[in-house]
Amino acid sequence: MAAVIPDRSALDARIERLLRQASAAVLRAEQIGLEKEALRVTPEGTIAQTPHPPALGAALTHPYLTTDFSEALLECISPPLPSPGEVLRFLEELHQFSYLHLGEELLWCASMPCRLPPHLPIPLAQYGTSNLARMKTVYRRGLANRYGRTMQAIAGLHYNFSYGEPFWEAYQAVLEDRGDRQSFRSESYLGLVRNLQRYGWLIPYLFGASPAVDRSFARSPTDLQAWDRDSLCYPFATSLRLGDIGYQNRQTEGTGMKACYDSLDAYVRSLTWAIETPCPHYERIGIKVGDRYEQLNANVLQIENEYYSTVRPKQPPRDTLEKPTIALRRRGVGYIELRSLDLNPFEPLGIDSDQLAFLAVFTRFCLLAESPIIRPRERRAIDENQVRTAHQGRMPNLRLDTGEQAVPLRDWALYLIDAMKPIGELLDGSSEGIHQQSLAAQRERVLEPDRTPSARILAEMRANGESFVAFAHRLSEDHRARFQSQPLAPERLAFFQHLAEDSHRKQQAIEGSDRLPFDAFLAAYFAQGLD
C-alpha cells in the first residue's frame, strides 16, 4: 500500500512541523460555502413549468438564490463562512424563505430527477433581457444541444473551501519555499486538486446517494437493471450521477480535451485551448440559426464552466464579465470547489454536519499528503475508479486501480481513513471530537456497506415497496413540512426580502446600461486575454 500514498510518518511529521510554526487555531481556520441545487417539482411529482418565483429575487443578480441549467433548478448558495454550523444555518434559512414563495411546489430532495414525461419540456433558465442574461441562456441552450436536456436536470451539491493567509505563511515556511505567496498558494491548491482526484472515489462510496433513477431518465438503451416497472438501478451502485449516465463532456473525449493539473499554468492553458479550438461535431449544430443563437460558439467548450470535473480550482471574478481563466491567471487560485457530492435525500439540506466534518479532514489530508504529477496511466485509473465506484462501489471484493496495482476498495479506503486520524485530532484539539467521530463513522461504512446512504435508499425502497420517485417524493414532502414548521425570525425575513428587492433593482440597472448589440458583446467577452 505504500505506493498509494506517502508513508504516514511523513504526513505526521509535516503536521508536527506545522504545529511548531503556527498555532492550532491558524491551522484549523478556513472559509467554507455550499451551493445546493434542487429541482422545483409539482405536487404530482413532475418538473415545474412555472418561472423562477419573482419574490425570491432576480436569478441574474441575487447573491444566494439563483438557477442553474433549468428555470426549475433552484440553486441555494451560502457565502463563505468560518464554520459548518453557520453555513448550515444560512442554507436552512434560504430553504425557509424559498418555501414561503413556492406554493404547492416541492424542492426535490434527490440528485437524480423526478419523473420527466416526454411531453413536458425541461425549461431553460431565463435571466431577463440584458446581454449578460442572454449570454447565460444561450450557454444553456448550447449545453442542451450538445448533451441533451435530460442529464442537465441532475442536481448536486458543491463544497467550496479555502484557507487563510496565516496558514499559507506557516505552510510556506515549513516547506522552506522562498517564492512569492500567490504562486505557492496556487501550486499547493493544485496539489490538493490532484489528490482529490486520486482519492476522490472515496466520496461517492461514503456519501453517494443516487443508486436508482426513474425510467423516464434513461430514454436510450441502457444496462441498468429493473427495480420495478418505474425504476432502474445498479444493485451495488453508489452514485449514478457520477457514473456513465451522469453529466459528462462525452464529445470532448474524441477531441483529446483533458484538463491538465500539473500546475496552474498548465490548467489554464488546457482550458484556454478548449474554449478557443473549434470542434467539427459542434460546428454541425451551428452557432446562429436564423436569428437565434444555438450555442455561444462551436468550440470544444463554449466557456470554462462547461468542462465537467469533480473538482475545480477557482478565483472569484472581479466583475460579472471576467473570464474564469483570466481571473486565475491574474490572481491565482483563491478557493477549491468540490463538485462530487450527491444530495442526501435523508437530510433536509442534502448534507449534515458529520459529512462536513469529514470533508474538512479529507481536504486537508489531500493538501498535506505528497501529490506527484498525474501520469497518463494514473489518469486512466482515476477515471476508471470513479465510474467503477459509482456503479459498483458496494460490491464485495471490488478492486480499484492505484495506477500501479489493483487493490481492494475496502483496504485502500481503510488505509486512507486511518492516515487521516492525526488531522482529525488536530481539528478537534483533543482525543475526541466531531472530526474523529466522523472518521470513525466513515470507517464503519467501509466495513459495513449497508450503512452507506446508497444502500439505505435501496433498503428503504425495498421495505416500503416504493419506486425511486415515490421514495424521493415522500421525503421531499417531509422536508417541506419541516421547513414550513420553523418560520424565519422577523429580522432574517426582512434581510432576505431586502436582498430579493435589491436584486431586481440590480437586474434593471444592468438592462438599462447595455450599449452594445449582442454580437458585439459576445465578441468583446471572448476577446479577453487576447491582447
ABEGO torsion letter per residue (X at the ends): XAAABBBAAAAAAAAAAAAAABBAAAAABBBBBBBBBBBBBBAAGBBBABBBBAAAEBAAABAABBBBABAABBBBBBBBBABAAAAAAAAAAAAAAAAAAAEABBBBABABBBBBBAABBBBBBBAEABAAAAAAAAAAAAAAAAAEAAAAABBBBBBBBBBBAAAAAAAAAAAGBABBAAAAAAAAAAAAAAAAAAAAAAAAAAABABABBBAAABABBBABBBABAABBBBAABABAAABAABBBBAAAAAAGBBBBAABAAAAAAAAAAAAABBBAAAAAAEABBEABBABABABABABAAABBBABBBBBBBABAABBAAAAAAAAEBABBBBAABBBBAABAAGBBAAAAAAAAAAAAAAAABBBBBBBAAAAAAAAAAAAAAAAAAABBGBBBBAGABBBBAAAAAAAAAAAAAAAAAAAAGBABEAAAAAAAAAAAAAABAAABAAAAAAAAAAAAGBBAAAAAAAAAAAAAAAAAABBBBAAAAAAAAAAAAAAAAAAAAAAAABABBAAAAAAAAAABGAX
